[in-house]
Amino acid sequence: MRLKQYQKEAVDKLLSVTKKLLNKEGSKVCVLKAPTGSGKTIMVADFLQKIVEEKLHGEYAFVWISSNDLHTQSKEKLESYLADSNYTFSFLEDVHDSYFRKNEIVFVNWHSLVRQKDGEWVNILMRDNENDQNLPTLIRNTEQKERKIILIVDESHYHYWSKQSQELVNDVIAPKLTIEVSATPTIEPEASEMASGDAGYILVEHEAVVNEGMIKSSIVINKEIGQFRDLMDTADEAVIGGAIEQRKRLVDLYKSEGVEIKPLVLIQLPSEAQKTSVLDKSKLEAVQTHLSDEYDITIDNGRLAIWLSEQKENLENISFNDSDVEVLVFKQAIALGWDCPRAQILVMFREIKNPTFEIQTVGRILRMPEAKHYGIDELNEAFVYTNLGEIKIAQDDVSQNFFNVHSSHREQGYKDVNLPSVYLSRIDYGDITLSFRKLFFEEANKRFGITKNDLGKAGYDKADKDLELYLDELKNPVISNAIIENVDGASEVVGDVVEFSVPEDELKYQFEMFAKVSSLPYAPVRSHTKIQQAIYDWFDNFLGYKGQSRLEIQRVIVCSEINQKIFSEIIQIAKDRFSKLRKLEQNKKRRVKEYTWNVPSIDYYNDGYEAVEIANNVMNPCYLGKKRSNPETQFESMLSESDDISWWYKNRESKEAYFAIAYKHPDDGILRAFYPDYIAHKKDGTTSIYDTKSGFTASSSETYAKSDALQEYIKRNKKLKLSGGIVVIKKTGTFVYKGAKYNHETTSDGWERLSV
């Protein structure tokens, strides 16, 4: 399992919280909230892998519940991820014993399990039967073996919160710990519970998932739908046409990137009913006719797939990135849990009574086909085409920032400015890496005076001068036959000493704990194996231990406080060197793409932006942030009122479509992208680059670095006739800094009164 950074961090937190909750009295709750497409199952799988390696007090079995048939998909994924683990995997109906075994994960279709008719359980697994094989009995027998239950709730549904469901959870299953894993969790621990450590809440930020390239950066609704108005007879045909044309464009863009991906269009039928309604059948017939007549997309030629309860066509291999299926017509039934990352365009025929869009609505087109973003921004976007007369965005922050519902076009008279720009891919923030190994070798050899000529016996003899390496030195002393005559006055207890060998499982555990403690401040869960391997390899390569059992090396560390102290010092010095090397590694891993920037010909804005009537802006209509600062508003007024400005543009961040300058961040020296606030083109041909600051931001070390980088950029590109700098607006006027070395005091050299 190759986890993204946010996944690793979430697993670490979940593991830490779980261990604490399991040591508390009573039944506890922990929530893992992670966005759709973030890889929740792989996070839980990694958590399960790690928790089984921990020395937990007591034994545990796991019950995994999902809605409808998603438990089957979950079981398949978990079995794949944990194929080499100590877990066993069973459906509830297939449990072999009369109890749940240690580390057995039992998967349950919750919807099927909790159904009742006339007050009686419908499912035989909830009733007495001749085999006495039902959930209450299995739970009771498991408890008799002093084995506790950890309940994992995968995307809890309304069925989970029914009265009979909660009675079943609390009275029958009675889990020691309930972990709810969901994009929209329904379990809400009290703040007091979390503060006291009696409940857990792990949040994976939506932005982190986007930044790692797991899901799309944004969703564009009805892109350029107006161009189909005169060509199509109906709104339905217009949205289908828009989707098909957008797919063709994406196909070409993927080819230009050298990627073999064929994007999929999803067409969702309008009825909310689970079964195919008369409306659905009518819509399906119209859609199929239109796709066939206008685009030659049919079931027979393999370009159209159908996924309905009573009709399934061309679904084999549809999830493959190179599948020839171009369009899938489906119902809401597949909207939860279905995984097809090449799905990128969604056509929605929805009833007008529900015009609200939220992330879960479009969850099936959020995933990236290769779990990474591409160099072309449009490939990192998802597209929705809908026949709704109005669209409302759910009020949560993620939905508000994610759906782009407004489009804006660059003015016709614009002439290219061709500014050199950069786009920096995100750094891979790893922990201790394999490069630590070489540093550890160097520091260990330096400590013991070992050279390249001292390998084997000579190296062993040099290390033995400081280390305790012989078996007699590596026993566990236990006092014996000691007598205390006066408890109050005793300052020292004298007795015999008996030497014991440390058991193998204890050696392994204590050695791992030493490595985990030694790895701090890096995350122990992901870093301790690098430290262990470095120690093993050093003993093998320099002291001649190659071919011997790992237990002998573990014994050297575990059974000697002297050895632990020495190796802790060596590791610390190696870590200090590694922290500096890691910055260089991060800079090398960060890809810098240089390109020529111009104002985007078209851009899209979410509900965080508002249309503003303002002069000289190069975009039509002009959308500006609703929460922009007062200095920004004031500066925009200056730009719009200036007779010298032919156009100005409000720059944005984090995409290749926007203008950026590379600079080194003062805190860590790592290369970052600086996105100045405004680009203004004057009538004399000068292009000015401005970044507004106010208050403490004007004096921050980051602003110092950005200002110096901007002035160096202007100097480096003299032929382009550039100007600009950091802008500060005060009561006494507006000032711009144009000096080579920034100084935030506006009375110092380099500051000029600005007249745009």
N, C-alpha and C positions, 0 to 999 in steps of 0.2 A: 504494500500500500504506500503510494507516494502522496503524502498529504501536503496541501498548501499551508502557508504560514498561519493563516487564521484558524485552519482546522487543527493544527498542532496546538495552538494556544488554547482553543476551546477544549480539546481533549485533556490537556494538562489541568485546566481549571475543574473540569468535570471529575477527573480522577481525584484531585485534592479534596473537593467538596464531598464526594461520595465516601471517601475513607473516613472523613470526620463524621458524616451523618450516620454511617453504619456503627460507629462507636457510641452513638447517643441512645438513650432509652426511648422506646416507643417507635411508632411508625413515622417515617419522614418522607419529605417530598423534595424533588429537585427538578428544575425546568431547564431544558436546553432550547433556547429560542434561536433559530437560524433560518435565513431566508430561503424561499423556494429556489432550488438549483444550487444550493451551497454544498451539497454532498453530505446530508445529515446521516445517511446510513453508513458511509465510510467513516465518519467521525465516531459513531457509536461502535462500529466494528473495531476501530483502533483502541477505543476506550476499553472494550471487553478484552482485547488482547493484552492490554497493560494491567488491567485489574486482576486478571488471573495469575499474573506474575508476582503480584504483591502478596505479602504474608498477612492475609486478612484473618481476623479472629472469627472462627466458625466457618461453616460451609454454606454455599448459596446455590440455588437453582434460579433460572430466569424464565419469566413468562412474558412473551412479546405479543402485544395485541395490536391489531390493525383493523380498519374498517373494510367491509366487503371482502374482496379477494386479494387485497394488497399484502396479506400475510404470506401468501405464496411467493410473491415477488421478493419480499423481505428475506424469507428463508433462503431463496436461491442466492441472493446477494451476500448474505452473511456466510453461507457455506463456502462461497467463492473466496471471500476476503479472509476467512479464518480456517482455511483448509488444513493448515498444519498446526492448529491450536489444540488445546486440551478439551475443547467444547464438543458436545454432541448436540445434534439438531433434530427436532421432532415436531410434527404436527400433533395437536392435542389428541386427535383420534388415533394416532399411531404410537403413543407412548407404550413402551414394551413392559415396563414394570408396574407395580401397583403404587408407585411413588415417582417423584422427579429425582433423577440422579444428580450428584454433585456436578456443577458446571454444565447442566443440560439446559438448552434454550428451547422452550416450548412455544410454538407459534399458533396463535388463535385468531380465527375470524370472529371478531367481537360481535358484529352485526348478527351473524348466524347464531352465536352462542346465547345471546340475551333475549331472543324473541320469545314472546309469551302469547298464549291463546287461552282466553277464559281464565286468566290468572295462573296458568300452568306453563312450565318451560316446554318449548317445542323441541329443542335439541336433546337427543338422547344422552349426550354427554353432561347434561345438567340434571338428569333424572336417575333414580334407582334403576338398575338393569341387572340382568342375570349374571353378567361378568363382574358386577360391582366396579366397573371402570367408568367413573364419572369425575368431574372436576372436584367436587367437594371431598370425595374419598381420596383422590390423588393428593390434594393439598393436606388433608389430615394425616395421611401416611407419611408425607414428606416432613411435616412438623414433628412427628414421632421420632424421626431419625435426627432430630435437632438440626435440621437444615432449613434455612430461612429463604424467603422468596424476594427477589428483586423484580418488580413489575415495570416493564418498559412500554409506555403508551406512545405509539407511533401515529402522529397526527390525529389526536382525539376528535371524534365526531360527536354529533348530538346524541347518538346511541349510547356513548360512554357516560353521558351525564343524566340519563334517565334514572328514575328512582330505583328500579330493579338493578340497574348496572351498579350504582353506588353501593347498594346493599350487598351485592355480590363481591365487589372489591373489598369493602370494609369488613364484612362478616365472614366471608368464605376464604378469599385469597389472603386477606390480612397481610399485605406485603410489609417487609421490614423497610423497604425503600421503593418509592414510585418515581420513575424518571419519565417525564413527558418531553418528547422530542417533536417540535412543531415550528412552522413558520408563524402560526397564530395560536400560541398556547392558550388553553382555557384554565389551566391551573394557575392561580395567582397567589404565591406565598405572601404572607403579611410582612411588612417592612421590619417589624419587631422580630419575626422569626428568622429572617435573614441576618439581621444585626446580631442576634444571639447565637447564630450558627445552627439553628434548628431547622433551616430550610435552605435550599440553594437555588440560584438563578444565574445561568450562564447565557450571555447575550453575544451572538455573532452579528456584528454590524453589517448592514447591507453594503455599505461603501467598501468594506474590506473584501467582500466577495467579488464585487465588480473590479476592484483594483487588481485582484489576483487573476482576472481573466476567466473566471468560472461562468459568469453570466453576462448578459448583454449590458452595455453601458447605459442604454436608454431605449425607450419605445416611442416610435413615431406613429401617430394616428392619422390615417387618411392622407398620406403623402401625395401631393399633387393630384388629388382626386378631381379637382375642377377641370383638368384637361380631358376627362372622359365624359363630361356633361353633354357635349354636343354630339358625341360619337355613339353614345349608348341610349337605349330607349328608356331604361328603368334604373333606379338607384341600385337595385340588386346587381344588375349587369355591370354597372359602373364600378362597384367595389370589387367584383370578381376581376374585371379588366385591370383595375389598378394593381391588384395582387399579382396577377399573372405577369404584367409588365415589370413589376418590381422584382419578381423572381428572375426574369430574364437578365435584368441588370446585375443582380447578385451573382448569377452564374458567370457572367463576363468578369466581374471583379475578382471572384475566387480564382479564375483562370489566370488573371494578371498577377495574382499572388503565388501562382504555381501550386495551388492547393486543389486536390481532387475532392471537392464537396459539392453536392447537388442539393441546394436548399429545397425544403418542402413547404408547400402551402397547405394550411389547415382550414377547412371550411366547416364551421360549426352550425348545425341546424338550430332553429330558433326556439323550439318548445323546451321548457324546463322539465317536462315529464320524462321519467326514466324510459318508458316505452316510446316507440316511434309513433307520433300522433298523425292525424290527418294532415295537419299543417306541415309536419316534417316531410311526409310522403310527397305532398304537392311541391314543396320547396326542393326536395331531392330530385324530383323529375325535371323541374325547371333548370336546376344547376347542371345536371348531367347533359341535358339538351344543349344548353349554352356552351359548356366546355367542349362538347363534341363538335358543334357546328362552327364555333369561332376559333378554337385552338387545337382541334384534333386530339383532345385529351379524353380517353375512354378507358373503360375497364378492359376491353379486348386487347388494346395495344399496350397495356401495362403501365400507362401513365397516370391512371386514376385508381385510387383505393377507396374502399368503403368499410367503415367500422360501425355497424349498428347491431343491436341485440339479435336481430333476425337475419342480418346479411353481413357477411364478411368477405371482402374481395381484395386480393393482391396485398395481403398483410405480411407475407413471408419476407424477411430481410428488409422491411420498410425502414427500420432504424439505422441501417448501414448508411454511411456517409455518401457512398457512390450508388445508392439505389436509384433505379430509373423511375420510380413513382414520384410524380411531380405534385400531385394534389391528393389530399386525404379528406373525405367527407366523414364527419363523426358526430357523436352526441356528447353531452356533458359527462357521460359515464366514464370516458377515458381521461377526463381532465385532471384527475388526481392520481399521481403515482406513475403515469405513463412516461417513459424516458426515450426521447428521440431528439438528440441535440441538434440535428440538422434542420429541424422545424424552426422556421424563422419568420413566417408570415401567417397571420391569423385573420380569416374573414369571419365576421360575427353577424349573424342575423338574429338580433335580440329584440324581445318585446320592449316597446317604448317605456313601459312602466319601470324598467330597471336600467337607466342610462349611466349608472355609476361604475367607474373602472377602478379596480384595485389590483395589486400585484398578483394575487391568487387567480384573478380572472384570466390572466395571460401567462400563467405559470409554464405552460407547455412550450412556449417559444423563448424562454429566458436563457436556457443553457447554451454555452458555446460548444460548437461541434468538436473542438480539439482542446477544450479547457484552457484556452488562451485567447488573447485579443490579437487582432491582425493590424498591419500597418495602415490599412484603409479603414477609416472610422465607420463608414457605412456597413462594413462587414461585422462590426461590433454592435450594431443596432438591430432591434426587432421591429416589425411593422404590423400594424393592425389596420384593417379596412372594415368599416361597419356602415350600415344603413341607418344608424340612429340620427334623429334630427338634432339632438343635443347630447353632449358628453359631459358628465360630471366626474371629477377625480375624487376618490376617497380622501378624507381629511388627514390621514396619517402622513407623517413627514416623508416616508419612503415613496408612497404613491404620488404625492404632490411633486416630488423632485424627479420622478422616473418617467412619467408620461409626457411626451412632447406633443402638445396639441395645437401650438401656434407655429406657423411658418412665416419666414421673412425672406425677401429677395434683395440682392444687391442692386443698387440703382444702375440704370442702363448706361449712364455717362461715365461710369468708373473706368479709369485706366490703371493698368497693373503698376504696382510699386516694387514688386520683386524683392522683398526683404529676406535675407538669409535667416532661417529659423531652425530650431531644433525640436525634436521630440524624443524624450527619454523614457524608455521602458522601465517598469518598476523593478527595484532591486529585490533580489531573492534574499530575504532576511533569515539566513540560517543560523544555527547555533554553533557549537564546536564542530569543526569539520575535520576531514582527514589531514589537513595541513598542520593540525596540532601535533600529529604523530612525530613529524620531523623535529619540531621544536622541543618536544619532550625528550627525544633521543639526545639532542645536543646538550640539553641542560643536565640530564642524568649522567652522561659521559663526562661532562665538565665537573660535576660534583665528585665523581669517583676517580677522575684522572684517567679515564679509559680512552685510548686512541684507536685508530683503525688497525693498528698492529696488535691490539690486545684482545682480539675476539676469542671467545671460548674460555679455556681454563685461565688464561692471563686476565681476562676481563672479570671472571668470577672471583679470582684472588684479590683483585683491587677492590671490588665492591664489598667483599667479605670483611675488609678492614673496618667498615662502618656499619654494614648491615648484619643482622642475625639471619644466617642462611641455613645452618645445620638443624637437623630434625630435633635434636635435644634442646635447642634454643627455642623451638617453636611448639612447646607444649602449653597446655592451659593449666596453670597451678591452682589447686583448690586446697584450702587449709583443712587439716584433719586433727581430731583428738584435742581440740582446744578447750580449755577450761577457764571460765570467768568466775572468780571468787567474789569480787566486789564490783557490782554493776556500776554504782555511782562513781567509784574511784578509778575504774579501769581506763587507762589511756592507751594501752597496747595489749593485743591478744597474741599470746605465744602458743604455737602448736606445731604439729607436723605438717608437711606439705606433700600432697600426692599429685603427680603429674598425669593429666588426661589429654588424649588426643581430641581435637575438635571434630565433630561429625561432618561428613561431606556436605550435607544440605545446609548446615550452619555456615560452613566455609563460603559456599557460593553466595548465600544471602548476605553475610557480613562484608564480603568483598564488593558486592554490588552496592551496598549501602555506603561503603567508603568512597566508591567512584561517584555516586550521586552527590554526596556532600562535597566532594572535591570539585565537582563540575560547577558549583555555584559561582557567579550569579547567572550563568547560562541555565536554561531549563534542564533539570536533572533527567527528566523522562527521556529526552532526546539526545542528551550529551554524554550520559554516563558510559554508554557502550564505546564511544570514541576513546575515553580515558582507559577503560578496561583493555581495549585492543592495543593501545599504545604501550601499556605495561606488559602485556603478554609478548608483544613483538620485540620489545627491548630485551626482555629476559631471553627470548629465543635467539635473537641476532647477536647479542653482545656477551651474554653469560653462558651460552651453550645449552639452553634449556629445550631447544627444538627437539620434538619427539617425545618429550615428557608430558605427563598429564597436566592440564590446566590447574588441577587441585594443588599441585606443588607450589605454583606461583601464588595462588590464592592464599595458601597457608603462610607464605612469607609475609604477606601484607597483614592478614587477619590476626595472626598469633604473636605479633610483636609491636608493642607501642613505639619502640625505637624506630622500626621500619616505617610505620605509619607516619610518624613525625617527619622523617627524611623525605618520603615520597610526597607528602603534602607540600613541603617546601619546594620540591622540584616542580610539581604540578603548578603551583602558584606562579613561579617565575615563568614557566612555559605559557601559562594563561595570559600573563601580562604582555608577553611578546605577541601572543596570538591576537589579542584585542587590537593591536596596531596593524597586524597583517590582515585582519578581517576587514578593516576599512578599505585596504587596497583591493582585496578580493571583491568586495561589494562594488567598487568603482569599475573593476574589470567586467563584472557581470552585467552592469548597467549598459545597455545598448543605446548609443546616441545616433539618432537618424537626423542628418542634415538635409534640408530641402529649402526650396524657395516659396515664401509665403505671400499670399494675396488675400484680401477680404473674401470670405466664402461667398460663392454665388447664391447659395441658399442655406439657411440655418433654421433650426427648430428650437422652440422654447417651451418650457413647462409652465405650470400654473404659478410658479414663483416669480414669473415675469408679467409685466403689464405693458400694453400698447401706450406709447407716449407720443403726443404731437409735439415735435421738437425739430428745429431747423438744422440743416446741414448734415444730418445723420445719413450715412451711406446705405443703410438698410431700410427697406420699405415693406411693411410698417416697421417702425422702430420699437423694439421690445427692450425694456430695462428692468432690472431687478426691483421687486416691490420693497425689499428691505435694504436698498443701497444706502450708504452713509450720507450724512449732510455734506461733507467735503466733495463727494462724488456728484451729488445733485448740483452743488454750486459750480463745480468745474464744468459740468455738462451745459449749464446755462451760459457760461463764458464761451464755450466752443460754439454753441448755437447762435450767439449774438455777434460773433466776430465777423467782420467784413473780409478778413484775410483768409478765412478757412473755406476751402472748397468742399471738403467732407471730413467727417470724423467717425470713428468706429469704437464701440465699447468692446474691448477684448474679453474673452472668457478663458477658462483654464482646462488643463488636463487632457485635451484632445489635440490631434495633429492639425485640426482645422484652425487652431488658434495660434497666435504668435508667441514665441518664447525665446529667451536668451539663457544659455547655460551659465551657471555660477557655482562656486564651491560654498557650501553652507558652513558658516563659521564655527558651529558647534562640533561637527564631526569631519569636516573636510570632504564630504561626499558631494559629488556633482548633482545638482538639482536644476529644475527648469523654473525660470522666472518669467511670469506672464504679466507684463505691464498692463495697466488699466486701459489706456487709450492710445490709439494711433490716429493722428490728425494730419491731413494733407493740405498744405497751404497753396494759395494761388500762384505763389512764386516758384512752385515746384519742390519746396522743402517738405520732407516727411518728418513729423515730430512724434516722439514716443514719450508718453508721460505715465507716471505712477503716483497716485495721490496718497499722502500719509497725513496722519493727525495724531496728536497726543503722544503716548509712549511708543507707538509704532514708528514714529519718525526717528526715534533715537535708538531703536533696537539694533543689535549687531547684525541681524539679518538684513535690515535696510541698508546698513553700511556696505555689506557685501553686494547687494543688488545694485546699489547706485554705482559702485566702482565697476561692476560688470557692464552696466548700461553705457557708461561713459567710454569704456574700452571698446564696446561694440560700435558706438558712433564713430570713434576715432579709426577703428579698423575698416570701416565701410565709408570712407570719405567720398568716394565716387557717387554714392547714392544721395548725397546732399541731405544728411540727417541732422536732427537736433533733438533736444528734450532732456528730461531728467526727473528726479524726485520733486513732486509738487507739494507744497505746504500752504494752506490757506489760513491767514490770520486776519485779525480785525484791521491791521494796518495795510493789508494787501495780500496778493498771491505771489508766492516766490517759487522759483525753480532752481535746483542745484545743478550746475554744469561743470563743477571742478572734478579733477581726476580722483582725488581722495576725499571721501564724504566726511562732512562735519555737520551734525544736525542743528547746530546753532545758526539760525538764519542771519545773524550779524557777521558771520565769518566769511572769509574769502570763498568765492565759488558760487554764492547765492546771487540771483538776479531777480528783480521784480518782473513778473511775467505779464506779457500782454500778447494774448494769442490772436 
